[in-house]
Amino acid sequence: MTVHTKDQILPGMVRVQLWGFRCERCGHEWLPRERDKEPRVCPRCKSPYWNVPRKATKAAKE
Ligand SMILES: [Zn+2]
């Protein structure tokens, strides 16, 4: 009997932040209205790079 435990990992497990999201820019934390959808912008500072660390953005014009 062979048990493939790796196959039992759900695709949704990559989503670590089950409680909500946190903006990398202003530090704002909020709960998403739709759990299956990532917000496009931060509801507070409206930044589309809310989930991107500052050093990861090469073409940041600030
Ligand atoms: Zn923000």
N, CA, C, O and the ligand as a Tripos MOL2 file, in Angstrom:
@<TRIPOS>MOLECULE
protein
  249   247    63     0     0
PROTEIN
NO_CHARGES

@<TRIPOS>ATOM
      1 N           0.8410   -1.2060    0.0000 N.3       1 MET1
      2 CA          0.0000    0.0000    0.0000 C.3       1 MET1
      3 C           0.8750    1.2540    0.0000 C.2       1 MET1
      4 O           1.7410    1.4310    0.8570 O.2       1 MET1
      5 N           0.6300    2.0890   -0.9550 N.am      2 THR2
      6 CA          1.4340    3.3080   -1.0770 C.3       2 THR2
      7 C           0.5920    4.5440   -0.7830 C.2       2 THR2
      8 O          -0.4770    4.7390   -1.3600 O.2       2 THR2
      9 N           1.0850    5.3550    0.1060 N.am      3 VAL3
     10 CA          0.3670    6.5690    0.4460 C.3       3 VAL3
     11 C           1.1570    7.8000   -0.0230 C.2       3 VAL3
     12 O           2.2770    8.0410    0.4270 O.2       3 VAL3
     13 N           0.5730    8.5440   -0.9040 N.am      4 HIS4
     14 CA          1.2420    9.7400   -1.4150 C.3       4 HIS4
     15 C           0.8030   10.9580   -0.5990 C.2       4 HIS4
     16 O          -0.1790   11.6280   -0.9170 O.2       4 HIS4
     17 N           1.5330   11.2060    0.4140 N.am      5 THR5
     18 CA          1.1430   12.3070    1.3010 C.3       5 THR5
     19 C           1.3260   13.6660    0.6330 C.2       5 THR5
     20 O           0.6190   14.6220    0.9530 O.2       5 THR5
     21 N           2.2740   13.7480   -0.2920 N.am      6 LYS6
     22 CA          2.5380   15.0330   -0.9430 C.3       6 LYS6
     23 C           1.3480   15.4910   -1.7760 C.2       6 LYS6
     24 O           1.1010   16.6870   -1.9310 O.2       6 LYS6
     25 N           0.6300   14.5320   -2.2990 N.am      7 ASP7
     26 CA         -0.5020   14.8700   -3.1560 C.3       7 ASP7
     27 C          -1.6890   15.3970   -2.3570 C.2       7 ASP7
     28 O          -2.6630   15.8990   -2.9190 O.2       7 ASP7
     29 N          -1.5890   15.2730   -1.0510 N.am      8 GLN8
     30 CA         -2.7130   15.7090   -0.2300 C.3       8 GLN8
     31 C          -2.6160   17.1780    0.1620 C.2       8 GLN8
     32 O          -3.5010   17.7280    0.8160 O.2       8 GLN8
     33 N          -1.5210   17.7930   -0.2550 N.am      9 ILE9
     34 CA         -1.3700   19.2120    0.0430 C.3       9 ILE9
     35 C          -2.2940   20.0360   -0.8560 C.2       9 ILE9
     36 O          -2.2180   19.9600   -2.0830 O.2       9 ILE9
     37 N          -3.1230   20.7850   -0.2520 N.am     10 LEU10
     38 CA         -4.0790   21.5810   -1.0070 C.3      10 LEU10
     39 C          -3.3830   22.7720   -1.6590 C.2      10 LEU10
     40 O          -2.4540   23.3450   -1.0900 O.2      10 LEU10
     41 N          -3.8380   23.1390   -2.8530 N.am     11 PRO11
     42 CA         -3.2600   24.2910   -3.5450 C.3      11 PRO11
     43 C          -3.3670   25.5780   -2.7250 C.2      11 PRO11
     44 O          -2.5180   26.4630   -2.8290 O.2      11 PRO11
     45 N          -4.3910   25.6680   -1.9300 N.am     12 GLY12
     46 CA         -4.6170   26.8880   -1.1620 C.3      12 GLY12
     47 C          -3.6860   27.0490    0.0210 C.2      12 GLY12
     48 O          -3.7450   28.0520    0.7320 O.2      12 GLY12
     49 N          -2.8260   26.0630    0.2340 N.am     13 MET13
     50 CA         -1.9600   26.1360    1.4000 C.3      13 MET13
     51 C          -0.8360   27.1530    1.2300 C.2      13 MET13
     52 O          -0.1600   27.5090    2.1950 O.2      13 MET13
     53 N          -0.6410   27.6150    0.0070 N.am     14 VAL14
     54 CA          0.3900   28.6210   -0.2060 C.3      14 VAL14
     55 C          -0.0460   29.9480    0.4040 C.2      14 VAL14
     56 O           0.7740   30.8280    0.6630 O.2      14 VAL14
     57 N          -1.3360   30.0750    0.6250 N.am     15 ARG15
     58 CA         -1.8490   31.2960    1.2180 C.3      15 ARG15
     59 C          -1.6560   31.2400    2.7300 C.2      15 ARG15
     60 O          -2.4840   30.6900    3.4550 O.2      15 ARG15
     61 N          -0.5920   31.7960    3.1710 N.am     16 VAL16
     62 CA         -0.2450   31.6920    4.5800 C.3      16 VAL16
     63 C          -1.0790   32.6380    5.4200 C.2      16 VAL16
     64 O          -1.5030   32.3050    6.5270 O.2      16 VAL16
     65 N          -1.3040   33.8120    4.8820 N.am     17 GLN17
     66 CA         -2.0140   34.8230    5.6550 C.3      17 GLN17
     67 C          -3.5170   34.5940    5.5620 C.2      17 GLN17
     68 O          -4.2170   35.2590    4.7980 O.2      17 GLN17
     69 N          -3.9870   33.6630    6.3340 N.am     18 LEU18
     70 CA         -5.3990   33.3290    6.2890 C.3      18 LEU18
     71 C          -6.2560   34.4070    6.9420 C.2      18 LEU18
     72 O          -7.4430   34.5390    6.6460 O.2      18 LEU18
     73 N          -5.6520   35.1560    7.8120 N.am     19 TRP19
     74 CA         -6.4190   36.1390    8.5740 C.3      19 TRP19
     75 C          -6.6650   37.4150    7.7790 C.2      19 TRP19
     76 O          -7.5860   38.1790    8.0680 O.2      19 TRP19
     77 N          -5.8340   37.6250    6.7870 N.am     20 GLY20
     78 CA         -6.0200   38.8560    6.0380 C.3      20 GLY20
     79 C          -4.7530   39.2660    5.3120 C.2      20 GLY20
     80 O          -3.9140   38.4250    4.9880 O.2      20 GLY20
     81 N          -4.6180   40.5550    5.0570 N.am     21 PHE21
     82 CA         -3.4650   41.0320    4.3080 C.3      21 PHE21
     83 C          -2.7910   42.1850    5.0420 C.2      21 PHE21
     84 O          -3.3800   42.8490    5.8950 O.2      21 PHE21
     85 N          -1.5310   42.3910    4.6730 N.am     22 ARG22
     86 CA         -0.7910   43.4810    5.2720 C.3      22 ARG22
     87 C          -0.0330   44.2390    4.1890 C.2      22 ARG22
     88 O           0.6590   43.6460    3.3610 O.2      22 ARG22
     89 N          -0.1780   45.5510    4.2120 N.am     23 CYS23
     90 CA          0.4700   46.3860    3.2140 C.3      23 CYS23
     91 C           1.9350   46.6020    3.5750 C.2      23 CYS23
     92 O           2.2630   46.9680    4.7040 O.2      23 CYS23
     93 N           2.8030   46.3720    2.6050 N.am     24 GLU24
     94 CA          4.2340   46.5430    2.8340 C.3      24 GLU24
     95 C           4.6180   48.0170    2.8330 C.2      24 GLU24
     96 O           5.7150   48.3760    3.2620 O.2      24 GLU24
     97 N           3.7380   48.8530    2.3640 N.am     25 ARG25
     98 CA          4.0580   50.2740    2.2250 C.3      25 ARG25
     99 C           3.6700   51.0850    3.4570 C.2      25 ARG25
    100 O           4.4710   51.8520    3.9910 O.2      25 ARG25
    101 N           2.4300   50.9020    3.8950 N.am     26 CYS26
    102 CA          1.9690   51.7210    5.0150 C.3      26 CYS26
    103 C           1.7320   50.8890    6.2700 C.2      26 CYS26
    104 O           1.4430   51.4320    7.3370 O.2      26 CYS26
    105 N           1.8550   49.5650    6.1370 N.am     27 GLY27
    106 CA          1.6860   48.7200    7.2960 C.3      27 GLY27
    107 C           0.2440   48.4550    7.6680 C.2      27 GLY27
    108 O          -0.0460   47.8800    8.7170 O.2      27 GLY27
    109 N          -0.6520   48.8760    6.8060 N.am     28 HIS28
    110 CA         -2.0710   48.6850    7.0730 C.3      28 HIS28
    111 C          -2.4440   47.2120    6.9570 C.2      28 HIS28
    112 O          -2.0110   46.5110    6.0420 O.2      28 HIS28
    113 N          -3.2570   46.7620    7.9060 N.am     29 GLU29
    114 CA         -3.7110   45.3800    7.8820 C.3      29 GLU29
    115 C          -5.2140   45.3460    7.7630 C.2      29 GLU29
    116 O          -5.9240   46.1070    8.4200 O.2      29 GLU29
    117 N          -5.6890   44.4580    6.9180 N.am     30 TRP30
    118 CA         -7.1380   44.4120    6.7170 C.3      30 TRP30
    119 C          -7.5770   43.0160    6.3010 C.2      30 TRP30
    120 O          -6.7820   42.1970    5.8400 O.2      30 TRP30
    121 N          -8.8540   42.7780    6.4790 N.am     31 LEU31
    122 CA         -9.4360   41.5090    6.0800 C.3      31 LEU31
    123 C         -10.0470   41.6520    4.6960 C.2      31 LEU31
    124 O         -10.7840   42.6010    4.4290 O.2      31 LEU31
    125 N          -9.7410   40.7160    3.8260 N.am     32 PRO32
    126 CA        -10.2720   40.7790    2.4650 C.3      32 PRO32
    127 C         -11.7520   40.4490    2.4330 C.2      32 PRO32
    128 O         -12.2270   39.5960    3.1820 O.2      32 PRO32
    129 N         -12.4620   41.1200    1.5740 N.am     33 ARG33
    130 CA        -13.8920   40.8370    1.4430 C.3      33 ARG33
    131 C         -14.0960   39.4970    0.7500 C.2      33 ARG33
    132 O         -15.0120   38.7400    1.0700 O.2      33 ARG33
    133 N         -13.2160   39.2280   -0.2100 N.am     34 GLU34
    134 CA        -13.2760   37.9600   -0.9150 C.3      34 GLU34
    135 C         -12.0030   37.1830   -0.6260 C.2      34 GLU34
    136 O         -10.9120   37.5980   -1.0150 O.2      34 GLU34
    137 N         -12.1420   36.0740    0.0470 N.am     35 ARG35
    138 CA        -10.9680   35.3300    0.4970 C.3      35 ARG35
    139 C         -10.2030   34.7140   -0.6600 C.2      35 ARG35
    140 O          -9.0000   34.4780   -0.5440 O.2      35 ARG35
    141 N         -10.8650   34.4510   -1.7600 N.am     36 ASP36
    142 CA        -10.1870   33.8210   -2.8910 C.3      36 ASP36
    143 C          -9.5250   34.8420   -3.8000 C.2      36 ASP36
    144 O          -8.8680   34.4940   -4.7810 O.2      36 ASP36
    145 N          -9.7100   36.0940   -3.4570 N.am     37 LYS37
    146 CA         -9.1880   37.1390   -4.3380 C.3      37 LYS37
    147 C          -8.2050   38.0230   -3.5810 C.2      37 LYS37
    148 O          -8.4660   38.4700   -2.4640 O.2      37 LYS37
    149 N          -7.0680   38.2590   -4.2270 N.am     38 GLU38
    150 CA         -6.1320   39.1950   -3.6400 C.3      38 GLU38
    151 C          -6.5150   40.6010   -4.0450 C.2      38 GLU38
    152 O          -6.8270   40.8570   -5.2080 O.2      38 GLU38
    153 N          -6.4930   41.5100   -3.0930 N.am     39 PRO39
    154 CA         -6.8090   42.8980   -3.4290 C.3      39 PRO39
    155 C          -5.7610   43.4830   -4.3580 C.2      39 PRO39
    156 O          -4.5710   43.1960   -4.2250 O.2      39 PRO39
    157 N          -6.2000   44.2910   -5.2820 N.am     40 ARG40
    158 CA         -5.2600   44.8730   -6.2570 C.3      40 ARG40
    159 C          -4.4840   46.0260   -5.6350 C.2      40 ARG40
    160 O          -3.3050   46.2310   -5.9240 O.2      40 ARG40
    161 N          -5.1550   46.7580   -4.7930 N.am     41 VAL41
    162 CA         -4.4840   47.8900   -4.1510 C.3      41 VAL41
    163 C          -4.7650   47.8760   -2.6640 C.2      41 VAL41
    164 O          -5.7190   47.2500   -2.2010 O.2      41 VAL41
    165 N          -3.9270   48.5680   -1.9280 N.am     42 CYS42
    166 CA         -4.1450   48.7050   -0.4980 C.3      42 CYS42
    167 C          -5.3270   49.6370   -0.2760 C.2      42 CYS42
    168 O          -5.3780   50.7170   -0.8650 O.2      42 CYS42
    169 N          -6.2770   49.2380    0.5650 N.am     43 PRO43
    170 CA         -7.4570   50.0810    0.8010 C.3      43 PRO43
    171 C          -7.1200   51.3860    1.5090 C.2      43 PRO43
    172 O          -7.9390   52.3060    1.5360 O.2      43 PRO43
    173 N          -5.9330   51.4750    2.0790 N.am     44 ARG44
    174 CA         -5.5740   52.6710    2.8260 C.3      44 ARG44
    175 C          -4.7650   53.6590    1.9760 C.2      44 ARG44
    176 O          -5.1450   54.8190    1.8160 O.2      44 ARG44
    177 N          -3.6370   53.1690    1.4330 N.am     45 CYS45
    178 CA         -2.7710   54.0700    0.6690 C.3      45 CYS45
    179 C          -2.9390   53.8890   -0.8300 C.2      45 CYS45
    180 O          -2.2930   54.5750   -1.6210 O.2      45 CYS45
    181 N          -3.8150   52.9570   -1.2200 N.am     46 LYS46
    182 CA         -4.1410   52.7280   -2.6250 C.3      46 LYS46
    183 C          -2.9430   52.2940   -3.4540 C.2      46 LYS46
    184 O          -2.9420   52.4420   -4.6760 O.2      46 LYS46
    185 N          -1.9290   51.7640   -2.7970 N.am     47 SER47
    186 CA         -0.7410   51.3490   -3.5410 C.3      47 SER47
    187 C          -0.9360   49.9680   -4.1470 C.2      47 SER47
    188 O          -1.3340   49.0370   -3.4480 O.2      47 SER47
    189 N          -0.6610   49.8250   -5.4390 N.am     48 PRO48
    190 CA         -0.7650   48.5050   -6.0780 C.3      48 PRO48
    191 C           0.3900   47.5930   -5.6930 C.2      48 PRO48
    192 O           0.3900   46.4060   -6.0220 O.2      48 PRO48
    193 N           1.3780   48.1550   -4.9920 N.am     49 TYR49
    194 CA          2.5270   47.3640   -4.5800 C.3      49 TYR49
    195 C           2.4690   47.0570   -3.0910 C.2      49 TYR49
    196 O           3.4980   46.9240   -2.4280 O.2      49 TYR49
    197 N           1.2570   46.9470   -2.5830 N.am     50 TRP50
    198 CA          1.0820   46.7280   -1.1480 C.3      50 TRP50
    199 C           1.6980   45.4100   -0.7040 C.2      50 TRP50
    200 O           2.1170   45.2740    0.4460 O.2      50 TRP50
    201 N           1.7570   44.4240   -1.6220 N.am     51 ASN51
    202 CA          2.2810   43.1070   -1.2400 C.3      51 ASN51
    203 C           3.6970   42.8970   -1.7540 C.2      51 ASN51
    204 O           4.2100   41.7790   -1.7290 O.2      51 ASN51
    205 N           4.3240   43.9640   -2.2170 N.am     52 VAL52
    206 CA          5.6870   43.8670   -2.7380 C.3      52 VAL52
    207 C           6.6240   44.6690   -1.8440 C.2      52 VAL52
    208 O           6.4430   45.8740   -1.6670 O.2      52 VAL52
    209 N           7.6040   44.0110   -1.2920 N.am     53 PRO53
    210 CA          8.5900   44.7210   -0.4680 C.3      53 PRO53
    211 C           9.2890   45.8140   -1.2650 C.2      53 PRO53
    212 O           9.4680   45.6890   -2.4760 O.2      53 PRO53
    213 N           9.6710   46.8540   -0.6020 N.am     54 ARG54
    214 CA         10.2010   48.0420   -1.2580 C.3      54 ARG54
    215 C          11.4720   47.7270   -2.0670 C.2      54 ARG54
    216 O          11.6690   48.2680   -3.1550 O.2      54 ARG54
    217 N          12.3210   46.8560   -1.5300 N.am     55 LYS55
    218 CA         13.5820   46.5770   -2.2050 C.3      55 LYS55
    219 C          13.4010   45.6920   -3.4420 C.2      55 LYS55
    220 O          14.3160   45.5560   -4.2540 O.2      55 LYS55
    221 N          12.2210   45.0960   -3.5770 N.am     56 ALA56
    222 CA         11.9900   44.1940   -4.7030 C.3      56 ALA56
    223 C          11.5420   44.9570   -5.9400 C.2      56 ALA56
    224 O          11.5650   44.4120   -7.0430 O.2      56 ALA56
    225 N          11.1410   46.1940   -5.7720 N.am     57 THR57
    226 CA         10.6770   46.9730   -6.9160 C.3      57 THR57
    227 C          11.8380   47.7600   -7.5020 C.2      57 THR57
    228 O          12.3430   48.7010   -6.8900 O.2      57 THR57
    229 N          12.2410   47.3670   -8.6720 N.am     58 LYS58
    230 CA         13.3850   48.0050   -9.3100 C.3      58 LYS58
    231 C          12.9940   49.3480   -9.9330 C.2      58 LYS58
    232 O          13.7230   50.3340   -9.8240 O.2      58 LYS58
    233 N          11.8410   49.3650  -10.5800 N.am     59 ALA59
    234 CA         11.4340   50.5570  -11.3140 C.3      59 ALA59
    235 C          10.5630   51.4720  -10.4600 C.2      59 ALA59
    236 O           9.6860   52.1660  -10.9730 O.2      59 ALA59
    237 N          10.8080   51.4650   -9.1800 N.am     60 ALA60
    238 CA         10.0050   52.3120   -8.3070 C.3      60 ALA60
    239 C          10.4000   53.7800   -8.4540 C.2      60 ALA60
    240 O          11.5600   54.1510   -8.2760 O.2      60 ALA60
    241 N           9.4290   54.5820   -8.7750 N.am     61 LYS61
    242 CA          9.7000   56.0140   -8.9330 C.3      61 LYS61
    243 C           9.1820   56.7620   -7.7190 C.2      61 LYS61
    244 O           8.0260   57.1820   -7.6710 O.2      61 LYS61
    245 N          10.0320   56.9130   -6.7740 N.am     62 GLU62
    246 CA          9.6290   57.5840   -5.5450 C.3      62 GLU62
    247 C          10.6670   58.6230   -5.1160 C.2      62 GLU62
    248 O          10.4890   59.2870   -4.0950 O.2      62 GLU62
    249 ZN         -0.9920   50.6530    2.2700 Zn       63 ZN63
@<TRIPOS>BOND
     1     1     2 1
     2     2     3 1
     3     3     4 2
     4     3     5 am
     5     5     6 1
     6     6     7 1
     7     7     8 2
     8     7     9 am
     9     9    10 1
    10    10    11 1
    11    11    12 2
    12    11    13 am
    13    13    14 1
    14    14    15 1
    15    15    16 2
    16    15    17 am
    17    17    18 1
    18    18    19 1
    19    19    20 2
    20    19    21 am
    21    21    22 1
    22    22    23 1
    23    23    24 2
    24    23    25 am
    25    25    26 1
    26    26    27 1
    27    27    28 2
    28    27    29 am
    29    29    30 1
    30    30    31 1
    31    31    32 2
    32    31    33 am
    33    33    34 1
    34    34    35 1
    35    35    36 2
    36    35    37 am
    37    37    38 1
    38    38    39 1
    39    39    40 2
    40    39    41 am
    41    41    42 1
    42    42    43 1
    43    43    44 2
    44    43    45 am
    45    45    46 1
    46    46    47 1
    47    47    48 2
    48    47    49 am
    49    49    50 1
    50    50    51 1
    51    51    52 2
    52    51    53 am
    53    53    54 1
    54    54    55 1
    55    55    56 2
    56    55    57 am
    57    57    58 1
    58    58    59 1
    59    59    60 2
    60    59    61 am
    61    61    62 1
    62    62    63 1
    63    63    64 2
    64    63    65 am
    65    65    66 1
    66    66    67 1
    67    67    68 2
    68    67    69 am
    69    69    70 1
    70    70    71 1
    71    71    72 2
    72    71    73 am
    73    73    74 1
    74    74    75 1
    75    75    76 2
    76    75    77 am
    77    77    78 1
    78    78    79 1
    79    79    80 2
    80    79    81 am
    81    81    82 1
    82    82    83 1
    83    83    84 2
    84    83    85 am
    85    85    86 1
    86    86    87 1
    87    87    88 2
    88    87    89 am
    89    89    90 1
    90    90    91 1
    91    91    92 2
    92    91    93 am
    93    93    94 1
    94    94    95 1
    95    95    96 2
    96    95    97 am
    97    97    98 1
    98    98    99 1
    99    99   100 2
   100    99   101 am
   101   101   102 1
   102   102   103 1
   103   103   104 2
   104   103   105 am
   105   105   106 1
   106   106   107 1
   107   107   108 2
   108   107   109 am
   109   109   110 1
   110   110   111 1
   111   111   112 2
   112   111   113 am
   113   113   114 1
   114   114   115 1
   115   115   116 2
   116   115   117 am
   117   117   118 1
   118   118   119 1
   119   119   120 2
   120   119   121 am
   121   121   122 1
   122   122   123 1
   123   123   124 2
   124   123   125 am
   125   125   126 1
   126   126   127 1
   127   127   128 2
   128   127   129 am
   129   129   130 1
   130   130   131 1
   131   131   132 2
   132   131   133 am
   133   133   134 1
   134   134   135 1
   135   135   136 2
   136   135   137 am
   137   137   138 1
   138   138   139 1
   139   139   140 2
   140   139   141 am
   141   141   142 1
   142   142   143 1
   143   143   144 2
   144   143   145 am
   145   145   146 1
   146   146   147 1
   147   147   148 2
   148   147   149 am
   149   149   150 1
   150   150   151 1
   151   151   152 2
   152   151   153 am
   153   153   154 1
   154   154   155 1
   155   155   156 2
   156   155   157 am
   157   157   158 1
   158   158   159 1
   159   159   160 2
   160   159   161 am
   161   161   162 1
   162   162   163 1
   163   163   164 2
   164   163   165 am
   165   165   166 1
   166   166   167 1
   167   167   168 2
   168   167   169 am
   169   169   170 1
   170   170   171 1
   171   171   172 2
   172   171   173 am
   173   173   174 1
   174   174   175 1
   175   175   176 2
   176   175   177 am
   177   177   178 1
   178   178   179 1
   179   179   180 2
   180   179   181 am
   181   181   182 1
   182   182   183 1
   183   183   184 2
   184   183   185 am
   185   185   186 1
   186   186   187 1
   187   187   188 2
   188   187   189 am
   189   189   190 1
   190   190   191 1
   191   191   192 2
   192   191   193 am
   193   193   194 1
   194   194   195 1
   195   195   196 2
   196   195   197 am
   197   197   198 1
   198   198   199 1
   199   199   200 2
   200   199   201 am
   201   201   202 1
   202   202   203 1
   203   203   204 2
   204   203   205 am
   205   205   206 1
   206   206   207 1
   207   207   208 2
   208   207   209 am
   209   209   210 1
   210   210   211 1
   211   211   212 2
   212   211   213 am
   213   213   214 1
   214   214   215 1
   215   215   216 2
   216   215   217 am
   217   217   218 1
   218   218   219 1
   219   219   220 2
   220   219   221 am
   221   221   222 1
   222   222   223 1
   223   223   224 2
   224   223   225 am
   225   225   226 1
   226   226   227 1
   227   227   228 2
   228   227   229 am
   229   229   230 1
   230   230   231 1
   231   231   232 2
   232   231   233 am
   233   233   234 1
   234   234   235 1
   235   235   236 2
   236   235   237 am
   237   237   238 1
   238   238   239 1
   239   239   240 2
   240   239   241 am
   241   241   242 1
   242   242   243 1
   243   243   244 2
   244   243   245 am
   245   245   246 1
   246   246   247 1
   247   247   248 2
@<TRIPOS>SUBSTRUCTURE
     1 MET1         2 RESIDUE 1 A MET
     2 THR2         6 RESIDUE 1 A THR
     3 VAL3        10 RESIDUE 1 A VAL
     4 HIS4        14 RESIDUE 1 A HIS
     5 THR5        18 RESIDUE 1 A THR
     6 LYS6        22 RESIDUE 1 A LYS
     7 ASP7        26 RESIDUE 1 A ASP
     8 GLN8        30 RESIDUE 1 A GLN
     9 ILE9        34 RESIDUE 1 A ILE
    10 LEU10       38 RESIDUE 1 A LEU
    11 PRO11       42 RESIDUE 1 A PRO
    12 GLY12       46 RESIDUE 1 A GLY
    13 MET13       50 RESIDUE 1 A MET
    14 VAL14       54 RESIDUE 1 A VAL
    15 ARG15       58 RESIDUE 1 A ARG
    16 VAL16       62 RESIDUE 1 A VAL
    17 GLN17       66 RESIDUE 1 A GLN
    18 LEU18       70 RESIDUE 1 A LEU
    19 TRP19       74 RESIDUE 1 A TRP
    20 GLY20       78 RESIDUE 1 A GLY
    21 PHE21       82 RESIDUE 1 A PHE
    22 ARG22       86 RESIDUE 1 A ARG
    23 CYS23       90 RESIDUE 1 A CYS
    24 GLU24       94 RESIDUE 1 A GLU
    25 ARG25       98 RESIDUE 1 A ARG
    26 CYS26      102 RESIDUE 1 A CYS
    27 GLY27      106 RESIDUE 1 A GLY
    28 HIS28      110 RESIDUE 1 A HIS
    29 GLU29      114 RESIDUE 1 A GLU
    30 TRP30      118 RESIDUE 1 A TRP
    31 LEU31      122 RESIDUE 1 A LEU
    32 PRO32      126 RESIDUE 1 A PRO
    33 ARG33      130 RESIDUE 1 A ARG
    34 GLU34      134 RESIDUE 1 A GLU
    35 ARG35      138 RESIDUE 1 A ARG
    36 ASP36      142 RESIDUE 1 A ASP
    37 LYS37      146 RESIDUE 1 A LYS
    38 GLU38      150 RESIDUE 1 A GLU
    39 PRO39      154 RESIDUE 1 A PRO
    40 ARG40      158 RESIDUE 1 A ARG
    41 VAL41      162 RESIDUE 1 A VAL
    42 CYS42      166 RESIDUE 1 A CYS
    43 PRO43      170 RESIDUE 1 A PRO
    44 ARG44      174 RESIDUE 1 A ARG
    45 CYS45      178 RESIDUE 1 A CYS
    46 LYS46      182 RESIDUE 1 A LYS
    47 SER47      186 RESIDUE 1 A SER
    48 PRO48      190 RESIDUE 1 A PRO
    49 TYR49      194 RESIDUE 1 A TYR
    50 TRP50      198 RESIDUE 1 A TRP
    51 ASN51      202 RESIDUE 1 A ASN
    52 VAL52      206 RESIDUE 1 A VAL
    53 PRO53      210 RESIDUE 1 A PRO
    54 ARG54      214 RESIDUE 1 A ARG
    55 LYS55      218 RESIDUE 1 A LYS
    56 ALA56      222 RESIDUE 1 A ALA
    57 THR57      226 RESIDUE 1 A THR
    58 LYS58      230 RESIDUE 1 A LYS
    59 ALA59      234 RESIDUE 1 A ALA
    60 ALA60      238 RESIDUE 1 A ALA
    61 LYS61      242 RESIDUE 1 A LYS
    62 GLU62      246 RESIDUE 1 A GLU
    63 ZN63       249 GROUP 0 **** ****
